[in-house]
Structure formats: C-alpha cells, structure tokens
Amino acid sequence: MKVRRTSLGGARLKERLERIPAQRRLPLAVYAGTQLIFLFWWAAFYPGGMSYDSVSYVWHVTTDHWMSNHSVAYDALVWLSLKATGDLAVLTFAQSVAMAATLAYVTVTLRKFGVPGKWSAAAAIACAAVPSIGSFVIFVWKDVPFVIGAVLVFGAAGRLVARRMRGMQDVHDKEFRNEIAVLFLGFLSMGLFRNNGLLVAVLAVPVMLIVLPRMRRAVLVATVVPTLISGLMNVAVYPALGVTTPTKDQVYAMNYADIAVVYGKYPQTFTKADTELMAKVAPLSHWSGRAANCYNADWAMRPPMDRPAAAKHNTELLDLWMRVLKRSPDQMIAARLCRSHIAWSPFPGPADKAGNTLVSWPSVPKNLFGWADWNPEMRDSPYRSVLQIRPVNDQLHDIAFFTWKASKVPQLEWLLFRGAIWCYAAYAVLLVFARRHRSWAPLGLMAVPLALQLTVVAANPAPLARYMFAPMFLGILTLPLIGERLRHAKRQRDAVRAEGSDPVGEPEDVPSADRHRETEPAT
C-alpha cells in the first residue's frame, strides 16, 4: 500500500513538473538549487556574517549617525530590517533570494548562446556552494547588493550580445526593453551600494558601445543615467537629508599613502617645504616607516597620523601629491599597482606588510571588532545581541564553519579568495568564443569584469578579498561557454556523418582526441 501511495505521489509530482513550460524549468531549477544552498549558509550563520563595517551600519542607523562614507542606501536597508523585525535576518535572507534569482537569470542568458542547461546550472550551483562567495551572500555588507548588481549587469549585457549575434536588430520590442531595464537596474545597484560603483559603468560603457553599435542610445541611457543618479544622491540628496559627508582625511587617505610610499623610497626628492608640511600631520619617521607600506593605505592613517590635522591641511597635501606625481610618476603608479594587486595578481603579497589576502571570517568577537571597547553607544546598545551569530542549529554551524575554514587552505587561496585568476579565465574563454564565431560582440561580456578590475586598480585601500568577489562570480559563470564549444564541434561531426562521407579536411573545432577516436575500430 505504501509503495502504491509513493508511486502515485511521484506520478503527481512528475505531472506537475511537466505542466511547467519548458523554457522556465531551467531558471526555476537553478533558483531552487541555489536558494537551498544559500539557506544552508544563512541558517548556519544566522542572522548573517558580520564584519567591522556591519557594526558601523548598525551604529549609523540606531544612534542617528547617518554617514555617507558607507552606502546610505544599504544603511537604509539595515534600518528597515531592524525597525520591522528587530533583527538583521530578513535583510540577509532577502540578499540570498536576490542572488538566487539573479543566478537563474544568468543561466537563461547563457542558454541564448547555446550553452547546455546542465553546464550553466552547474556554474550557478558552484557560485552558491564555494564557501568564500557562497557564504559572502549572507553577510551584512553593502558589497553584497553591489555584487548582485554586477552579476545582473553581466546577465543583461549577455542578452544584448546574444541578440546582436542572432541578427535581431529590432530595438523596440518588449524583450529588448526588459533587457535594458535590467541593465539599468544592475548599474544603479552598483552605484548606490558602493561609493565608487558608478566608476564601473563609466569604464564598461565604451566597450559596450563598440560591440553593440545599433543599441548605443539605449545602452547610454542604461549606464549614464544610473551614474548621474548615484552621483546626485551623494552630492546633493544625502547632504540635504542631513547625512554626514565623509571627512577629507577619509576621502583622500590613499593620496596621503601614495606620498608616504614615495617618501619612504626617495626622501631626497622632497623639499624642505614638503617635509615641513608633512610634519604638521605626522612625524617624518611615520611617513618613511610604517606609512610607507605600499600594500595597505590604512597603515598610513593610523597613529601617530593626526587625522584632523590632515583634514585641515588637505588642500596643501593634495598639491604635494600632484608635485610628487609630476616628478616621480613611476613611483606613484607603482604604489597604486602595489596596493591594488588584489585586482591583477593571482597570488598574495608578503604577510608581514599586510599584502596577504584580507578575508572577513563569518564570526563576531565579543568586543564587536573593537567597537565595544571604545564606543559606549555600541557597548551599551540594545542591538548588541543582534550583532552575534546565533545559528539555527549548532551542528549545522559547525559543519559550515569547518567547511569555510577548510577552504582557506593557503595553496588554494589564488582560486577561492582572489578574483584576478577568474578575470583572466573569463577573458580567455570569451576571446576563444569570439574567434570561433568570428564576431566582436562576445567581447561585450568582458566589459563588466574588466571595469571591476580597473576600478580596484584606480582606488583601493588594501588587498580585501571582497573587492574581487564580483569577478569571481562572473568568471565562474563564463566557463559554461566552453560547453557551447563542445556542442559546436559535435554538430560539425554529426553534419559530416550525415553526408555519408569523410571530409577532406577535419573540422577546426574537433579536438584531437576526438579525431583519433573516430578512426578507431568498433569493438
């Protein structure tokens, strides 16, 4: 009787699944699979992973210290979650839902390139399952919606590229408008949730305009308008609402660090007036010592650096920075490349100079990363208990935390915590894909990871892993295009066999192993 009921239940489930339109089965399956994995991370690290910045957000919104040195839009989400539920779990759960839906959207994009569903689904599942980026999705961090926006842009840009490759030149149909709307939403998210996020759109748009000539007007709207909105919010709207703007020493800290790096190497190139100015904000021993570390700008801003004095003399320090740039451009560029090596180097720098990959653990110390030691508002905050990991199940937490710590094996850091290698993998796949199809259009997909890389190179305080998590997602999601190559080769072989005769020349895309296999006798 039980067997019969089971078989009937299975038949009903199969019948219901068959009612789902074929084109929706892949995205629904990917959403369900990735959401299930994100729920595992969410339950294990409930209400979500935390960092020093997470405590900052809560301090901003619960003590009326709203500041735009972080994302005001994300602070608003933190405030909404706390006010509505008294906790942060709703926010992190919503992040997991948004990322799962975005990954499902990208799998449909890949299907438009002829990628088998199992390949794109496997890539999406990998994005959720890899501990470094899978658990990142449930962190209380402005970078999470920024990354979701980047993946969304990648998916929308891919659909525009696929449209051009299929010769669909009509830019007035509903599908095209939807793709542009998603592109707009993705760039807007990046601009609102990270202060330098609008730079990604600025750097990505030239590539997209080149490869999508008949879509230029719409692409400009989807990139320029979000950039203007983001800039306007920071410059005019937030100050008008009473949000405190960042101090000058916060905005230009990297410029001060550049000066320190060059001074540490070539102090003889600095005039007496230069050193007198520098001495007003920090001892020269600090400028030539700890502050001269090119890997981490934070070292320059720590005591004995007098940050209020630096803000007071900011204009003079920026003039000094410009003079140093003019007389030692090679050293200034070297300082920026050193500090941004997380963007272009697969391997970390020296640990004794903080050149190692900086990763936030999904755990919270009792002193709230130091906040409870020096800030009485957070030490006595009624929300202090909220800022603790409270797993749904202790055994689930143990499994998840063990898995996360195991992924930090140093030999795999280049693969699991550094995005540069994934950028290069994506570029290689896309270049091969473009050459195979004899089209420049696929290079439009390179615009997003390239812009992300260049943004970090332009302005980066330290080798923080999270700054390159977006390229990690995009690199993994680009790999399934290899599956289209294999299908292309198989179609060529099938066409040759259908003709009933061997070709004079082998198809270019047939791997050498396949050629030998075709000549082997059947057993």
C-alpha positions in Angstrom: 0.0 0.0 0.0 2.9 2.3 0.9 4.6 1.5 -2.4 1.4 2.4 -4.3 1.0 5.7 -2.5 4.6 6.6 -3.1 4.3 5.8 -6.8 1.1 7.8 -7.0 2.8 10.7 -5.3 5.8 10.5 -7.7 3.5 10.4 -10.7 1.6 13.5 -9.4 4.9 15.4 -8.9 6.1 14.4 -12.3 2.8 15.6 -13.8 3.0 18.9 -12.0 6.6 19.4 -13.2 5.6 18.7 -16.8 3.0 21.5 -16.6 5.8 24.0 -16.1 6.7 25.5 -19.5 10.0 24.0 -20.8 11.7 27.4 -21.0 11.0 28.0 -17.3 12.3 24.7 -15.9 16.0 25.7 -16.1 15.7 29.0 -14.2 13.3 27.5 -11.6 15.6 24.6 -11.0 18.6 26.9 -10.7 16.8 29.2 -8.3 15.6 26.4 -6.1 19.0 24.7 -6.0 21.0 27.9 -5.3 18.4 29.2 -2.8 18.6 25.9 -0.9 22.4 26.2 -0.6 22.1 29.9 0.5 19.6 28.8 3.1 22.3 26.4 4.4 24.7 29.3 4.9 22.0 31.5 6.2 20.8 29.1 8.9 24.4 28.1 9.9 25.5 31.8 10.3 22.1 33.2 11.3 21.3 36.1 11.2 24.3 36.6 8.9 28.0 37.1 8.6 29.4 40.2 10.3 32.4 42.5 9.9 33.6 45.7 11.4 31.5 47.5 8.7 28.4 45.7 9.8 28.7 47.2 13.3 29.2 50.6 11.6 25.9 50.3 9.8 24.0 49.5 12.9 25.7 52.3 14.8 24.8 54.7 11.9 21.1 53.9 11.9 20.4 53.3 15.6 22.2 56.3 17.1 21.3 58.9 14.4 24.9 59.0 13.0 23.9 58.6 9.3 27.1 59.0 7.2 27.8 58.6 3.5 31.3 57.1 4.0 29.5 53.9 3.5 26.4 53.2 1.4 23.4 55.2 2.6 21.1 53.0 0.6 22.4 49.9 2.4 22.2 51.7 5.8 18.5 52.3 4.9 18.0 48.6 4.4 19.7 47.8 7.7 17.4 50.4 9.4 14.3 48.9 7.7 15.2 45.4 8.8 15.9 46.4 12.4 12.7 48.5 12.7 10.5 45.9 11.1 11.8 42.8 12.8 14.3 43.9 15.4 16.9 41.8 13.7 19.1 41.6 10.5 18.0 38.1 9.4 15.3 39.5 7.0 18.0 41.6 5.2 20.4 38.7 4.7 17.6 36.3 3.6 16.5 38.9 1.1 20.1 39.1 -0.2 20.1 35.3 -0.7 16.7 35.5 -2.6 18.0 38.3 -4.9 21.3 36.4 -5.7 19.5 33.1 -6.4 17.1 34.9 -8.7 20.0 36.7 -10.4 21.9 33.5 -11.0 18.8 32.0 -12.5 18.5 35.0 -14.8 22.1 34.5 -16.0 21.6 30.8 -16.8 18.8 31.8 -19.2 21.3 34.3 -20.7 23.8 31.5 -21.3 21.1 29.4 -22.9 20.8 32.1 -25.5 24.4 31.3 -26.5 23.6 27.6 -26.9 25.1 26.6 -23.6 23.6 23.3 -22.3 21.4 23.8 -19.3 23.4 21.3 -17.2 26.6 23.4 -17.7 25.1 26.7 -16.8 23.2 25.2 -13.8 26.4 23.6 -12.5 28.2 27.0 -12.7 25.4 28.7 -10.8 25.4 26.0 -8.1 29.1 26.3 -7.8 28.7 30.1 -7.1 26.4 29.2 -4.2 28.5 26.3 -2.9 32.0 27.7 -3.0 32.4 28.7 0.7 34.2 32.0 0.0 31.5 33.6 -2.2 28.5 31.4 -1.2 28.7 32.5 2.5 29.5 36.0 1.4 26.0 36.4 0.1 24.5 36.3 3.6 26.9 38.8 5.1 25.6 42.2 6.4 27.6 44.1 3.9 27.0 46.8 1.3 29.2 44.8 -1.1 26.6 42.0 -1.4 24.0 44.0 -3.3 26.9 45.6 -5.2 27.9 42.1 -6.4 24.3 41.2 -7.1 24.1 44.3 -9.3 27.3 43.3 -11.1 26.0 39.8 -11.9 22.7 41.3 -13.1 24.6 43.6 -15.4 26.6 40.6 -16.8 23.3 38.7 -17.5 21.7 41.7 -19.2 24.8 42.6 -21.2 25.0 38.9 -22.3 21.4 39.0 -23.7 22.2 42.1 -25.7 25.3 40.5 -27.1 23.3 37.3 -27.9 20.7 39.5 -29.6 23.3 41.0 -31.9 24.9 37.7 -32.7 21.5 36.3 -33.7 21.0 39.3 -36.0 18.0 40.6 -34.0 18.3 44.3 -34.8 14.9 45.4 -33.6 15.5 47.6 -30.6 11.8 48.4 -30.0 10.4 45.1 -28.9 9.4 44.3 -25.3 12.2 41.8 -24.7 14.8 44.4 -25.6 13.2 47.0 -23.3 13.3 44.4 -20.5 17.0 43.7 -21.1 17.8 47.4 -21.0 15.7 47.8 -17.8 17.7 45.1 -16.1 21.0 46.6 -17.3 19.8 49.9 -15.8 18.9 48.3 -12.5 22.2 46.5 -12.3 24.3 49.6 -12.8 22.1 51.6 -10.4 22.6 49.0 -7.7 26.3 49.2 -8.2 26.3 52.9 -7.9 24.1 53.1 -4.9 25.7 50.4 -2.8 29.3 51.3 -3.2 30.6 54.8 -3.4 32.9 54.1 -6.3 30.4 51.8 -8.0 29.5 54.4 -10.6 33.0 54.2 -11.9 32.3 50.6 -13.1 29.6 51.9 -15.5 31.9 54.7 -16.8 34.6 52.1 -17.6 32.3 49.5 -19.0 30.2 51.6 -21.3 33.0 52.3 -24.0 33.4 48.6 -24.7 29.6 48.0 -24.8 29.1 50.9 -27.2 31.8 49.5 -29.6 30.4 46.0 -29.8 26.7 47.0 -29.7 26.6 49.8 -32.4 22.8 49.7 -33.1 21.9 49.7 -29.4 24.1 52.7 -28.4 21.3 55.1 -27.4 19.6 52.6 -25.1 23.0 51.4 -23.6 23.9 55.0 -22.9 20.6 55.5 -21.1 21.2 52.4 -19.0 24.7 53.4 -18.0 24.8 57.2 -17.9 21.5 57.8 -16.1 22.3 55.4 -13.2 25.7 57.1 -12.9 24.1 60.5 -12.7 21.5 59.4 -10.2 24.2 57.8 -7.9 26.4 61.0 -8.2 23.4 63.2 -7.5 22.4 61.2 -4.4 25.9 61.6 -2.9 26.5 65.2 -3.8 23.1 66.7 -3.2 20.3 64.5 -1.9 22.1 62.8 1.1 23.6 66.1 2.4 20.1 67.7 2.1 18.7 64.9 4.2 21.2 65.6 7.0 23.5 62.7 6.2 27.1 63.5 7.2 29.6 63.5 4.4 33.0 61.8 4.7 35.8 63.9 6.2 38.6 64.9 3.8 41.1 62.6 5.5 38.7 59.7 4.8 38.3 60.6 1.1 41.9 61.3 0.3 43.6 58.7 2.6 45.0 56.9 -0.4 46.7 60.1 -1.7 48.4 60.5 1.6 49.6 56.9 1.4 51.0 57.5 -2.1 53.1 60.3 -0.7 54.4 58.1 2.1 55.4 55.3 -0.3 57.4 57.6 -2.5 58.9 59.4 0.5 59.9 56.1 2.0 61.9 55.2 -1.1 63.2 58.6 -2.2 63.2 61.1 0.6 65.9 63.2 -1.1 63.3 64.2 -3.8 61.3 66.1 -1.2 62.0 69.7 -0.5 62.2 71.4 2.9 58.7 72.9 2.4 57.4 69.4 1.6 58.7 67.8 4.7 57.6 70.8 6.9 54.0 70.3 5.6 54.2 66.5 6.2 55.5 67.1 9.8 52.4 69.1 10.6 50.2 65.9 10.3 52.7 63.1 11.4 56.3 62.7 12.3 58.6 62.1 9.3 59.6 58.8 10.9 56.0 57.7 10.4 55.9 58.9 6.8 59.1 57.0 5.9 58.3 54.0 8.2 55.0 52.2 8.7 53.1 54.6 6.4 55.4 53.8 3.5 53.9 50.3 3.2 52.5 50.2 -0.4 50.2 47.3 0.3 47.9 48.9 2.8 46.8 52.6 2.9 45.3 52.0 6.4 48.8 51.9 7.9 49.4 55.5 6.8 46.3 56.7 8.6 46.9 55.0 12.0 48.5 56.9 14.9 50.7 58.9 15.1 48.9 60.3 12.0 46.9 63.3 13.2 43.8 62.8 11.0 42.1 66.1 12.0 45.3 67.9 11.1 45.4 66.0 7.8 41.9 67.2 7.0 42.8 70.7 7.9 45.8 70.7 5.6 44.2 68.6 2.9 44.4 71.1 0.1 48.1 71.5 0.7 48.6 67.8 0.9 46.8 67.3 -2.4 49.1 69.9 -4.0 52.1 68.0 -2.7 50.6 64.8 -4.1 50.4 66.4 -7.5 54.0 67.6 -7.3 55.2 64.1 -6.3 53.2 62.7 -9.2 54.9 65.1 -11.7 58.4 64.4 -10.5 58.1 60.7 -9.7 55.2 59.3 -11.8 56.8 55.8 -12.0 56.9 55.5 -8.2 53.4 56.9 -7.8 52.0 54.4 -10.4 54.0 51.6 -8.7 52.4 52.5 -5.4 48.9 52.2 -6.8 49.6 48.9 -8.6 51.1 47.5 -5.4 48.1 48.5 -3.3 45.7 47.1 -5.9 47.5 43.8 -6.5 44.3 42.0 -5.3 42.8 43.1 -8.7 45.5 41.8 -11.0 47.7 39.3 -9.2 46.5 35.7 -8.6 48.9 35.4 -5.6 49.1 37.4 -2.4 51.9 39.7 -1.3 54.0 39.4 1.8 52.1 38.9 5.0 54.4 41.0 7.2 53.4 44.1 5.2 49.7 43.2 5.1 50.0 42.1 1.5 48.2 38.9 2.2 44.6 38.5 1.1 42.4 40.1 3.8 39.3 38.0 4.5 36.5 38.5 7.0 35.6 35.5 8.9 31.9 34.6 9.4 32.1 35.1 13.2 31.8 38.0 15.6 34.2 38.6 18.6 32.6 39.7 21.9 34.0 43.2 21.6 32.3 43.7 18.2 35.6 44.1 16.4 36.7 46.7 18.9 33.5 48.8 18.8 32.5 47.8 22.3 35.9 48.8 23.6 35.9 52.5 22.5 32.3 53.4 21.7 29.9 53.5 24.7 26.9 53.8 22.3 27.7 50.3 20.9 28.9 48.9 24.2 25.5 49.6 25.8 23.5 49.3 22.6 20.1 47.4 22.9 21.0 45.9 19.5 24.3 44.4 20.7 22.8 41.0 21.0 21.6 41.3 17.4 25.3 41.6 16.3 26.1 38.0 17.2 26.0 34.7 15.2 23.0 32.7 16.5 22.9 29.6 14.3 19.6 27.8 13.8 21.4 24.6 14.6 24.8 24.3 16.3 25.7 21.2 14.3 24.8 23.0 11.1 27.1 25.9 12.2 29.9 23.5 13.0 29.7 21.9 9.5 29.5 25.2 7.7 32.3 26.9 9.7 34.6 23.8 9.3 33.9 23.9 5.5 34.7 27.6 5.4 37.9 27.3 7.3 39.0 24.3 5.3 38.6 26.4 2.1 41.2 28.8 3.4 44.0 26.4 2.7 46.9 28.6 1.5 47.6 26.6 -1.6 44.1 27.3 -2.9 43.9 31.0 -2.0 44.5 32.0 -5.6 41.5 30.1 -6.7 39.0 30.5 -3.8 39.6 34.0 -2.5 41.3 36.0 -5.3 39.3 37.2 -8.3 42.2 38.0 -10.6 42.6 34.5 -11.9 38.8 34.4 -12.6 39.1 37.6 -14.7 41.8 36.0 -16.8 39.9 32.8 -17.2 36.8 34.8 -18.3 38.9 36.8 -20.8 40.4 33.6 -22.3 37.0 31.9 -22.7 35.4 35.0 -24.3 38.3 35.6 -26.7 38.1 32.0 -27.9 34.3 32.2 -28.1 34.5 35.4 -30.1 37.1 34.0 -32.5 35.1 30.8 -33.1 32.0 32.8 -34.0 34.1 35.5 -35.9 32.3 38.2 -34.0 33.5 41.0 -31.7 30.1 41.0 -30.0 31.0 38.4 -27.3 33.8 40.8 -26.0 31.0 42.9 -24.7 30.8 40.4 -21.8 34.4 41.4 -20.9 33.2 44.9 -20.1 32.0 44.1 -16.6 34.9 42.1 -15.2 37.4 44.4 -16.9 35.7 47.5 -15.4 35.6 45.9 -12.0 39.3 45.2 -12.2 40.2 48.7 -13.4 38.0 50.2 -10.6 40.0 48.4 -7.9 43.3 49.4 -9.6 42.2 53.1 -9.7 41.3 53.3 -6.0 41.9 50.5 -3.4 42.9 50.8 0.2 44.0 47.3 0.9 44.0 43.7 -0.5 40.5 42.9 0.6 39.1 39.8 -0.9 35.5 41.1 -1.1 36.6 43.8 -3.7 37.1 41.0 -6.2 34.2 38.6 -5.3 32.1 40.0 -8.2 34.8 38.9 -10.8 34.8 35.5 -9.1 31.1 35.1 -9.7 31.4 36.3 -13.3 34.4 34.1 -14.0 32.6 31.0 -12.9 29.5 32.0 -14.9 31.6 32.5 -18.0 33.1 29.0 -18.0 29.9 27.3 -19.4 30.6 28.9 -22.7 33.1 26.1 -23.1 30.1 23.8 -23.3 28.9 25.6 -26.3 32.3 24.9 -28.0 31.8 21.2 -27.4 28.3 21.3 -28.8 29.6 23.2 -31.8 32.2 20.6 -32.5 29.6 17.8 -32.1 27.3 19.5 -34.6 30.1 19.6 -37.1 30.8 15.9 -36.7 27.1 15.0 -37.0 26.8 17.0 -40.1 29.8 15.3 -41.7 28.5 11.8 -40.8 25.0 12.7 -42.2 26.6 13.4 -45.5 27.8 9.8 -45.6 31.5 10.5 -46.5 34.6 11.6 -44.6 35.7 15.2 -45.2 38.9 16.1 -47.0 39.9 18.3 -44.0 39.0 17.8 -40.4 36.7 20.5 -38.8 38.8 23.0 -36.8 36.8 22.7 -33.6 37.0 18.9 -33.3 39.5 18.1 -30.5 42.4 15.9 -31.5 41.3 13.2 -29.1 38.0 13.0 -30.9 39.7 12.7 -34.3 41.7 9.6 -33.1 38.6 8.2 -31.6 36.7 8.4 -34.8 39.3 6.3 -36.7 39.4 3.5 -34.0 37.7 0.3 -35.0 34.5 -0.6 -33.2 34.8 -3.2 -30.5 
